[in-house]
Amino acid sequence: MDKFEKEYFDELKNLAPKYKNQIHEIAKNRIKMFSAAVARQLITEKKQFDLIIGPGNSGLVMTKLASFVYEELSINKPPELNLPVQRVIEENDVTGVFKLSNDYLEKLKGFGHVSNILFVDDEIMRATTARECFEALIKMNPNIKHLNVTIIAENHFFEWHYEILNVSVKFYAYARLIHSCWNNWLFYIRRLIQ
């Protein structure tokens, strides 16, 4: 991290508490921006997806939000696949690796007709879960020729830097990083519906 980046993050840390009382409004706005990003892909870009993938616990919510967009637009929705990618920490390894359980690997079989994927998440930084999902899908379906993946997520300085044979990725950020402490902003929504 250089001096500019450090000052940038320090400034965000100072700014974020001023908006703490508005976190619910921010969460509502993020839902609207996410929904608009999905709608743009379906209406303006005329994309037709074969599968919607949402990783982890936030992926459950994001696939549901994407489903609402499909319903609102009266467009037939493709199947949803929620993949709980878990961090496995080995001895003497601080960062860990992300893996799908064997139960979910088995559920990935039979998706050989898939070529266009909508990958949705609340935020994306390193895309380790995305990479794991795409590699597992290809591993369990060797007849997949090519995956065209559209990722829609909040941008946490993301860039795709993985070389996965037969996978092309396009990324659409519906919003920018709010603050590193708020990267799972989605869970603030819980209070909105209580």
N, C-alpha and C positions, 0 to 999 in steps of 0.2 A: 504494500500500500504506500503510495507516495504522499507527499505533503498535501496536495490538493484533495486527494481522496479522503485523507484523515480529517481535514477541515470540513469537507462536505458532510461526512457522517457525523462529526461533532455538531455541526449546525442542525442536522436533522434531529439529533437527540435533544437539542435545545428547543426546537420548534414543536416537536411532537406533543409534549405535555400541554401546550396551549390548545390543542384540539381534542384532549382526552374526553371532555364532556360532549364532543360531537362525534364520537366513534360510531354511534348507531347511524347517524346521517351519512357518514363516510361509507359504512357497510352497505347502506341502501344504494348509494351512488355507484359503488363498485359492482353491485348486482346489475344495475341498469347498464353500466358500461360493458360488462361481460355479455349480457343478453344482446346488446346492440352488436357486439363483435361477432357473435354466433349468427345473428340475423343477417349481417352483412355477407358472411360466407354463403349463406343459403339463398339470399335474394340477389344481391349485387353481383357476387362472384359465381352464382349458380352452381355451387359445389353440391355434389351428391356423395354422401359418405356411406360406406358399407358397415361401419362400426364406430361407436363412441366409446372411448376408453377414459376412465378416471382412476388415478392411482390413490392409494391410501385412503384415510378417513375423509379428507376434504374432497377426494374424487367422488365419493358418494353424493355429496351435495352438488358438486359441479355437474355431474351427469344428469341429476334431477333438474337443475336449472336449465341445462341445454334441452332437456325433454320438454320443459314448459315452453321454450321458444318454438320448438317444432309444432307443439299443439296449438299455440297462438297463431302461427302462420298456416295452420292446416296442411302441414307437409308430413308425409309418412316418415316416421322416425326409424332409423336403423337400430339394430340391437345394441344394448349397453353392456359394457364389460367393466366391472369394478374390480381392480386388482390391488389387494393389500400388500404392497411391497414393504418388506420389513428390513430394518437395518440389523445386520448380523455382525456383532463385534467379536473379533477373534482376540485371543490373548496378545497383549502388547500392541494392539492396533487401536488407536484412538478414534479414527474416522469410521471404520467398519465398512462393510460392503452391503449393497442392497440386493435382496433375494426374494423371489416368490416361493411360497410354500409348495410342496409337491401336489397338494390338493388342487391348487389353482393352476399349476402347470397342466394338469390333466384336463381342466375345464377349457384350456386354450385349444385343445384339439378340435378339428372340424371347422376351422375358420379359413380354409384354403381358398375360398372365393374372394377374400378380402383384398382390396387394393387401395382404397381411400379411407383413411382413418381420421377422425376428429378426436384429438387428445386434449382433454380439458382439466385444468387444475386451478386452484386459487392463486398460486404463485409458482414461479419457476426460476431457479438460480443456476444449478449445475446440470440439471436434467438427468441425474443418475437414475431416478425412478423411471423416467421416460425410456431411457436406453434399455433398462432391464426389461420393461414391458415389450418393446419392439423385438429385442433379441429373443425373448421367450416365445413370442408369437410366431416368429420365423422358425425357431427350433422345433416347435410342436407342429408346424404345418410346412413341411419341406416343399410342398407344391406351390407356395406363394412365390410369385415371380418378382414382384416389386411392391413396396409400400410407399404410397404418397401420404405423408402425415402432415396435418395442419394442427399446430399447437396453439391453443388460446389460453393465456394465463397472464397474471400480473408480472411485469418484467423486473426481476431483481438482478439487473446487469447480466442477463442471460446471453449466451451465444452457444450455438450447437458446434461442438468440436469433436464429435465421435465419428469414426469411420465404420459404418455398418453397411455391409454389402447389400445392395438392393433396397436401401431406405433413403428417401428424399424427404427433407423436413422444411416446412415453411412455418414461421413463427409470427403470430399476431398478438401484440401486447394490448390488452384492453385498458391498462393503466400502468403507471410507473410505481416503483418502490415507494411506499409511504415512510416506513421506518423499519429497521431490522427487528425491532421488538414487536412490531405489528404484522409480521409477515404472514401470520395465520389469521388475518382480519376476519375471515369467514366465521370464526367461532364467536365473534361478538354478535352475530345475528341471533344467536340463541335467545337473548333478552328481547329482541324485537318481536318474537312470536309468543312470548309468555304473557 
